[in-house]
Amino acid sequence: MFILVDEKTEGVYAVRTKDSKKVVQIFQEYDDAERYLGLLDAREDPEDEHLKIHEIELEIVIANCVQYGYSYGIIEPDELVVPPV
């Protein structure tokens, strides 16, 4: 499993929903995480410029999401996700 992490802060990248909830996206495939990171790079948002892909065990991500009050979503290989605008 793969997530995006900020190289500077080592914080996990999370998408903020319309109702201000934070959702960590967990990619099953490296290629999908890489594609999503490329879409973020194309936005040229300074907040996204230090993101990297990090491989992690699912149980660790879920435990941290529960601890910090984040939601999470598992992105399967046949799903296409795009960053919010």
C-alpha positions in Angstrom: 0.0 0.0 0.0 1.2 3.5 -0.8 0.4 7.0 0.6 1.7 10.5 -0.1 3.9 12.1 2.6 5.3 15.6 2.9 9.1 15.3 2.8 9.6 18.4 5.0 7.1 17.6 7.8 6.8 13.8 7.3 3.0 14.4 7.6 0.6 12.3 5.6 -1.2 14.0 2.7 -4.9 14.1 3.1 -7.7 15.6 1.0 -10.1 17.9 2.7 -13.7 17.2 1.9 -16.4 19.9 1.5 -17.4 19.4 5.1 -13.8 19.9 6.2 -13.1 16.2 7.0 -9.6 15.0 6.2 -9.3 11.8 4.1 -6.1 9.9 3.6 -5.9 8.2 0.2 -4.3 4.7 0.4 -3.2 3.5 -3.0 -3.0 -0.3 -3.6 -0.7 0.2 -6.6 2.5 2.4 -6.8 1.6 3.5 -10.4 -1.7 4.9 -9.2 0.0 6.9 -6.4 2.6 8.1 -8.9 -0.2 9.2 -11.3 -2.0 11.1 -8.6 1.2 12.8 -7.5 1.8 13.9 -11.1 -1.7 15.4 -11.2 -0.9 17.3 -8.0 2.4 18.5 -9.5 0.5 19.9 -12.5 -1.5 22.1 -10.2 1.7 23.9 -9.2 0.4 24.4 -5.6 3.4 25.2 -3.3 1.8 23.1 -0.5 2.2 20.0 -2.7 5.7 20.5 -3.9 7.4 18.4 -1.2 5.2 15.3 -1.5 6.7 11.8 -2.1 5.3 8.3 -2.3 5.8 6.2 0.8 5.1 2.4 1.0 3.4 1.5 4.3 1.4 -1.3 5.9 -2.3 -0.8 5.8 -2.8 -1.5 9.5 -0.4 1.4 10.4 -2.2 3.9 8.3 -5.6 2.9 9.6 -4.4 3.1 13.2 -3.0 6.6 12.6 -6.2 7.7 10.9 -8.2 6.5 13.9 -5.8 8.2 16.4 -5.9 11.6 14.6 -9.6 11.6 13.5 -9.0 11.2 9.8 -11.0 9.1 7.4 -9.3 7.0 4.8 -10.1 5.5 1.4 -8.4 2.7 -0.3 -7.9 3.4 -4.0 -8.1 0.1 -6.0 -6.3 -0.3 -9.3 -9.4 0.2 -11.4 -10.3 3.5 -9.8 -9.4 6.9 -11.1 -9.1 9.7 -8.6 -8.2 13.3 -9.3 -7.1 16.0 -6.9 -9.8 18.5 -5.9 -9.6 21.9 -7.5 
